[in-house]
Amino acid sequence: MNENTTDMSSSPGDAPPPPPRRNVKLVIAYNGAAYHGWQRQADGVETVQGCVERAAGRVVRHPVTVHGAGRTDAGVHAAGQVANFHTTNFTIPMDGLRRALTSRLPEDIAVRSACVVADDFHASRSAIGKTYRYRIHVAAVRPVELAGQVYHYWRPLEVEPMQEAAGRLVGTHDFRGLASSAEERQTTVRTIYACQVSRLDDEIRVTVQGNGFLYNMVRNIVGTLMEIGRGHWTSDRIDQILASRDRRDAGPTAPPDGLSLMCVHYDRE
């Protein structure tokens, strides 16, 4: 080979390959009463994402960005929020990482599980659906032991018309009439796989599973079902709301207290 021949496979200006990393998936539970929602805020108010990022950075010893599956609002809870982050730290076993994270988090946040997933997994973009539950405590006396976890409603609610109305939501519909008036997404069509209303003693639970939800959609569904349950409307009001796509035809937005993100669904699960 001519000694003046230059090897063109690399040059001094080439960037070095990125260091190996692993993608960690977390399942997180939290009581959202003390937080300004999941998403990190620029003004420094306390959020769940901010708490998890700080704790994870301390455990893996480098800054991380934690991606959540859903941006729960202020006061909304989670039993199964999913998040993921990338780390170059390979030394910590996953169960040890779970314990270390939880020990560094406030008492109202806990990491339920941690595992390594494919590098292209993203908690939000990889999700194919979510399940939410809303808890309504129907009694004359306020349940002080459940403060911030349920919505206290002192008037009677009839479950049967609420159940009938909930069934009318199942399927693929344009849910513009049940979204926030500030909703700006390009399409408001979503698919609801199940919407169930059940009662246990003084508690009514509304459980909704779908492929995606618009801003305040679940809380607007609950507020509408409650109007039907107290006899203000009949169950076919749902048909009117879906047909008109007019937010003014639906009920009020239920408070955040009773809402919890129960589960995020992915392929193969």
C-alpha positions in Angstrom: 0.0 0.0 0.0 1.2 3.5 -0.8 2.3 5.1 2.4 0.6 8.3 1.4 -2.8 6.5 1.1 -5.2 7.9 3.8 -7.6 5.7 5.6 -11.0 7.4 4.9 -13.0 5.3 7.3 -12.5 7.8 10.1 -11.2 11.2 10.6 -10.1 13.2 13.7 -13.3 15.2 13.5 -15.6 12.2 13.8 -17.7 12.1 16.9 -17.1 9.1 19.2 -19.9 6.6 19.4 -22.5 7.3 22.2 -21.9 5.3 25.3 -24.0 2.2 25.9 -27.2 2.8 27.8 -30.2 1.0 29.1 -33.9 2.1 29.0 -35.6 1.7 32.3 -39.4 1.4 32.6 -41.0 2.4 35.8 -44.6 1.9 37.1 -45.3 4.6 39.6 -48.1 5.2 42.1 -48.8 8.6 43.7 -51.3 10.7 45.6 -51.5 13.8 43.5 -53.1 16.1 46.1 -49.8 17.9 46.9 -48.6 18.3 43.3 -49.2 20.6 40.4 -49.8 17.5 38.1 -47.3 15.1 36.6 -45.5 17.4 34.2 -42.4 19.4 35.2 -43.2 23.1 35.4 -40.9 26.0 34.4 -41.9 28.1 37.4 -40.5 25.6 39.8 -43.7 24.4 41.4 -43.6 20.8 42.7 -44.7 18.1 40.2 -44.4 14.3 40.3 -42.1 14.2 37.2 -39.8 16.7 38.9 -39.6 14.6 42.0 -38.9 11.4 40.1 -36.2 13.0 37.9 -34.4 14.3 40.9 -34.5 11.0 42.7 -33.5 9.0 39.6 -30.6 11.4 39.0 -29.3 10.8 42.5 -29.6 7.0 42.2 -27.8 6.6 38.8 -25.5 9.6 39.4 -26.2 11.6 36.3 -29.1 13.9 35.2 -32.0 12.1 33.5 -35.2 13.0 31.7 -38.1 10.9 32.8 -40.9 10.5 30.2 -44.4 9.8 31.5 -47.3 8.1 29.8 -49.9 10.7 30.8 -49.8 14.3 32.0 -52.2 14.0 35.0 -53.5 17.3 36.2 -53.1 18.9 39.6 -54.7 16.8 42.3 -55.1 13.7 40.1 -53.7 10.5 41.4 -52.1 7.4 39.8 -52.0 3.7 40.7 -50.2 2.7 37.5 -48.5 5.7 35.8 -45.7 4.5 33.5 -42.5 6.3 32.9 -39.1 5.6 31.3 -35.6 7.1 31.3 -32.2 6.2 29.8 -29.1 5.6 31.9 -25.5 4.7 31.3 -25.3 3.2 34.7 -25.3 -0.6 34.4 -24.3 -1.4 38.0 -27.6 -1.2 39.8 -30.0 -4.2 39.6 -33.6 -3.3 38.9 -35.1 -4.3 42.2 -32.3 -2.3 44.0 -33.0 0.7 41.7 -36.8 0.4 42.6 -36.0 0.5 46.3 -33.4 3.2 46.0 -35.8 5.4 44.0 -38.7 5.0 46.4 -36.5 5.7 49.4 -35.6 9.1 47.8 -39.1 10.1 46.9 -41.7 11.8 49.1 -44.0 9.4 51.0 -46.9 10.1 48.6 -45.0 8.7 45.6 -43.8 5.1 45.2 -42.1 3.1 42.4 -44.1 -0.2 42.1 -41.7 -1.8 39.6 -38.7 -1.2 37.5 -37.4 -3.2 34.5 -35.1 -2.8 31.4 -37.0 -2.5 28.1 -36.1 -2.1 24.5 -34.2 1.2 23.7 -37.1 2.5 21.5 -39.7 2.0 24.2 -41.3 5.4 25.1 -43.9 5.5 27.9 -46.2 7.8 26.0 -45.6 7.1 22.3 -45.6 3.3 22.8 -48.9 3.3 24.7 -52.0 1.9 23.0 -54.5 2.8 25.8 -55.2 3.8 29.4 -57.6 3.0 32.1 -58.9 5.7 34.5 -61.1 5.3 37.6 -63.1 8.0 39.3 -64.4 7.6 42.9 -67.5 9.4 44.1 -68.4 9.2 47.8 -72.2 9.6 48.1 -73.2 10.3 51.7 -74.4 13.1 53.8 -71.3 13.1 55.9 -67.9 14.1 54.5 -65.4 11.2 54.5 -62.5 13.0 56.2 -60.3 9.9 56.1 -60.6 9.9 52.3 -60.0 13.7 51.8 -58.3 14.4 48.5 -58.8 10.8 47.3 -62.6 10.9 46.5 -65.1 13.4 45.4 -67.7 13.9 48.1 -71.2 14.3 46.8 -74.0 14.6 49.3 -77.0 14.2 47.0 -78.4 10.8 46.0 -77.3 9.3 42.7 -79.1 6.5 40.8 -76.6 4.1 39.5 -78.8 2.3 36.9 -79.3 5.3 34.6 -75.6 6.2 34.9 -74.7 2.6 33.8 -77.0 2.9 30.8 -75.5 6.2 29.8 -72.0 4.9 30.3 -72.7 2.1 27.8 -73.6 4.7 25.2 -70.0 6.0 25.3 -68.5 2.7 24.2 -67.2 2.7 20.7 -65.4 5.1 18.3 -66.9 8.6 18.5 -66.0 12.3 18.2 -65.7 13.3 21.8 -65.4 17.1 21.2 -68.5 17.7 23.3 -66.8 16.0 26.3 -63.4 17.7 25.9 -62.2 20.9 27.5 -63.2 24.0 25.5 -59.5 24.7 25.3 -58.8 21.4 23.4 -56.6 22.1 20.4 -55.7 18.6 19.1 -56.2 18.0 15.4 -58.7 15.2 15.9 -61.1 14.6 18.8 -62.1 11.1 17.7 -61.3 8.4 20.3 -62.3 4.8 21.0 -63.7 3.8 24.4 -63.4 0.1 25.0 -65.3 0.0 28.3 -67.1 2.4 30.5 -68.5 0.9 33.7 -70.3 2.3 36.7 -70.4 0.3 39.9 -71.4 0.9 43.5 -69.9 -0.4 46.7 -71.5 0.8 49.9 -71.3 4.6 49.8 -68.8 4.7 46.9 -69.7 4.9 43.2 -66.8 4.1 40.8 -66.7 5.1 37.1 -64.0 3.1 35.2 -63.1 4.1 31.7 -60.7 2.3 29.3 -59.9 3.8 25.9 -57.2 4.2 23.3 -56.7 7.8 24.3 -58.3 10.7 26.2 -58.7 14.4 25.5 -58.0 17.1 28.0 -60.5 16.8 31.0 -62.4 14.1 29.0 -62.8 11.6 31.9 -63.8 14.3 34.4 -66.3 15.7 31.9 -67.8 12.2 31.4 -68.1 11.8 35.2 -69.8 15.2 35.6 -72.2 14.3 32.8 -73.0 10.9 34.3 -73.6 12.5 37.7 -76.2 14.9 36.1 -77.9 11.8 34.7 -77.6 10.0 38.1 -79.3 12.8 39.9 -82.2 12.9 37.4 -81.4 16.1 35.7 -81.1 14.3 32.3 -82.0 10.9 30.9 -79.3 8.5 29.6 -79.9 9.5 26.0 -78.3 12.9 26.7 -75.1 11.1 25.8 -76.3 10.7 22.2 -77.1 14.4 22.0 -73.6 15.4 23.3 -71.9 13.1 20.8 -74.1 14.3 17.9 -73.8 18.1 18.7 -70.1 18.0 19.6 -70.9 21.0 21.8 -69.3 21.2 25.3 -72.3 23.2 26.5 -74.5 20.2 26.2 -72.5 18.1 28.7 -72.2 18.3 32.4 -69.7 20.2 34.6 -66.1 19.1 35.0 -65.8 16.8 38.0 -63.1 17.9 40.5 -59.7 16.2 40.2 -59.8 14.6 43.7 -61.5 11.4 42.7 -59.6 10.6 39.5 -56.8 8.1 39.2 -54.8 6.7 36.3 -55.0 3.0 37.0 -53.1 1.4 34.1 -51.3 2.2 30.9 -51.6 -0.5 28.1 -48.9 -1.6 25.7 -48.6 -4.2 23.0 -48.1 -7.8 24.3 -49.7 -6.9 27.7 
